[in-house]
C-alpha cells in the first residue's frame, strides 16, 4: 500500500473538537501533489492521523456555500 501524502496549503477553520482531542477542520489541501481541494475531515492532535473526510473542488465548495446559505439565511 503506497503512502498518501498531504500538504495543507491553507488552514481555513476548525469546525469542532471531540473529547479525544481530534479536530474537525476545513482546509485547502493538496493530496499526493495534485491540485489543492477544499477538504473537510477530522485530524488527531498534531495531525499525525486523519479520519475519513470529503474533498470538494472550488465549484463544489461554492455550491455547498450557496446551499447552506439558502438554509441558514431563510431561518426566522
GROMACS elastic network, one bead per residue, 0.5 to 0.9 nm:
[ bonds ]
;  ai    aj funct       b0    kb
    3    32     6  0.88776   500
    4    31     6  0.72183   500
    4    32     6  0.61869   500
    5    30     6  0.82436   500
    5    31     6  0.57795   500
    5    33     6  0.74932   500
    6    29     6  0.65988   500
    6    30     6  0.56983   500
    6    32     6  0.60111   500
    6    33     6  0.75561   500
    7    28     6  0.86397   500
    7    29     6  0.55741   500
    7    30     6  0.52012   500
    7    31     6  0.66036   500
    7    32     6  0.81420   500
    7    33     6  0.78780   500
    7    36     6  0.86189   500
    8    11     6  0.67432   500
    8    27     6  0.67071   500
    8    28     6  0.60305   500
    8    30     6  0.64916   500
    8    31     6  0.87770   500
    8    36     6  0.85064   500
    9    27     6  0.75646   500
    9    28     6  0.54553   500
    9    29     6  0.54127   500
    9    30     6  0.68650   500
    9    36     6  0.73220   500
   10    27     6  0.58154   500
   10    28     6  0.50368   500
   10    29     6  0.71191   500
   11    14     6  0.84711   500
   11    25     6  0.82283   500
   11    26     6  0.70888   500
   11    28     6  0.65242   500
   11    29     6  0.86158   500
   12    25     6  0.76636   500
   12    26     6  0.56748   500
   12    28     6  0.72050   500
   13    24     6  0.87517   500
   13    25     6  0.57813   500
   13    26     6  0.54728   500
   13    27     6  0.68865   500
   14    17     6  0.77920   500
   14    23     6  0.65764   500
   14    24     6  0.59357   500
   14    26     6  0.65063   500
   14    27     6  0.87232   500
   15    23     6  0.73534   500
   15    24     6  0.53770   500
   15    25     6  0.53976   500
   15    26     6  0.71759   500
   16    22     6  0.85474   500
   16    23     6  0.57139   500
   16    24     6  0.52409   500
   16    25     6  0.72920   500
   17    20     6  0.80446   500
   17    21     6  0.61019   500
   17    22     6  0.56967   500
   17    24     6  0.61527   500
   17    25     6  0.89360   500
   17    42     6  0.86775   500
   18    21     6  0.53575   500
   18    22     6  0.53941   500
   18    23     6  0.63829   500
   18    24     6  0.81498   500
   19    22     6  0.74545   500
   20    23     6  0.88984   500
   20    44     6  0.84404   500
   20    45     6  0.88018   500
   21    43     6  0.86833   500
   21    44     6  0.66620   500
   21    45     6  0.59876   500
   22    42     6  0.61192   500
   22    43     6  0.53106   500
   22    45     6  0.58595   500
   22    47     6  0.87396   500
   22    50     6  0.87353   500
   23    41     6  0.81879   500
   23    42     6  0.53066   500
   23    43     6  0.53272   500
   23    44     6  0.66357   500
   23    45     6  0.74598   500
   24    40     6  0.70454   500
   24    41     6  0.54734   500
   24    43     6  0.63926   500
   25    39     6  0.78333   500
   25    40     6  0.55989   500
   25    41     6  0.57496   500
   25    42     6  0.62132   500
   25    43     6  0.73860   500
   26    38     6  0.68587   500
   26    39     6  0.54343   500
   26    41     6  0.69018   500
   26    42     6  0.89938   500
   27    37     6  0.81781   500
   27    38     6  0.57644   500
   27    39     6  0.53029   500
   27    40     6  0.67176   500
   27    41     6  0.87848   500
   28    36     6  0.59603   500
   28    37     6  0.54156   500
   28    39     6  0.59678   500
   28    40     6  0.89647   500
   29    34     6  0.89668   500
   29    35     6  0.82858   500
   29    37     6  0.54857   500
   29    38     6  0.63764   500
   29    39     6  0.63598   500
   29    55     6  0.86991   500
   30    33     6  0.56313   500
   30    34     6  0.54674   500
   30    35     6  0.57817   500
   30    37     6  0.64049   500
   30    38     6  0.89377   500
   31    34     6  0.55573   500
   31    35     6  0.76780   500
   31    36     6  0.70630   500
   31    37     6  0.82445   500
   32    35     6  0.89822   500
   33    36     6  0.81381   500
   34    37     6  0.86445   500
   36    39     6  0.88917   500
   36    57     6  0.82169   500
   37    55     6  0.60265   500
   37    56     6  0.56401   500
   37    57     6  0.52727   500
   37    58     6  0.69126   500
   38    54     6  0.82761   500
   38    55     6  0.54939   500
   38    57     6  0.62518   500
   38    58     6  0.69952   500
   38    60     6  0.89267   500
   38    61     6  0.69760   500
   39    53     6  0.70878   500
   39    54     6  0.57594   500
   39    56     6  0.62630   500
   39    57     6  0.89249   500
   40    52     6  0.88342   500
   40    53     6  0.55228   500
   40    54     6  0.54016   500
   40    55     6  0.64810   500
   40    56     6  0.84480   500
   41    50     6  0.70374   500
   41    51     6  0.60541   500
   41    52     6  0.61095   500
   41    54     6  0.65738   500
   41    55     6  0.86710   500
   42    49     6  0.85965   500
   42    50     6  0.56477   500
   42    51     6  0.50684   500
   42    52     6  0.71931   500
   42    53     6  0.71250   500
   43    46     6  0.79170   500
   43    47     6  0.53252   500
   43    48     6  0.75718   500
   43    49     6  0.59414   500
   43    51     6  0.62908   500
   44    48     6  0.61048   500
   44    49     6  0.53229   500
   44    50     6  0.61385   500
   44    51     6  0.82239   500
   45    48     6  0.71058   500
   45    49     6  0.81735   500
   46    49     6  0.81937   500
   47    50     6  0.67500   500
   50    53     6  0.83897   500
   55    61     6  0.89654   500
   56    59     6  0.77451   500
   56    60     6  0.54339   500
   56    61     6  0.56793   500
   57    60     6  0.51043   500
   57    61     6  0.61170   500
   57    62     6  0.85959   500
   58    61     6  0.50908   500
   58    62     6  0.62209   500
   58    63     6  0.87312   500
   59    62     6  0.51273   500
   59    63     6  0.63320   500
   59    64     6  0.87005   500
   60    63     6  0.50766   500
   60    64     6  0.61764   500
   60    65     6  0.86215   500
   61    64     6  0.50184   500
   61    65     6  0.61644   500
   61    66     6  0.86920   500
   62    65     6  0.50497   500
   62    66     6  0.62917   500
   62    67     6  0.86407   500
   63    66     6  0.51226   500
   63    67     6  0.61306   500
   63    68     6  0.86226   500
   64    67     6  0.50526   500
   64    68     6  0.61285   500
   64    69     6  0.84811   500
   65    68     6  0.52303   500
   65    69     6  0.60463   500
   65    70     6  0.85889   500
   66    69     6  0.50484   500
   66    70     6  0.61473   500
   66    71     6  0.87665   500
   67    70     6  0.52130   500
   67    71     6  0.65858   500
   67    72     6  0.89207   500
   68    71     6  0.51550   500
   68    72     6  0.61218   500
   68    73     6  0.82079   500
   69    72     6  0.52111   500
   69    73     6  0.54251   500
   69    74     6  0.78952   500
   70    73     6  0.56607   500
   70    74     6  0.60946   500
   70    75     6  0.88582   500
   71    74     6  0.56014   500
   71    75     6  0.67122   500
   72    75     6  0.54207   500
   72    76     6  0.88854   500
   73    76     6  0.81606   500
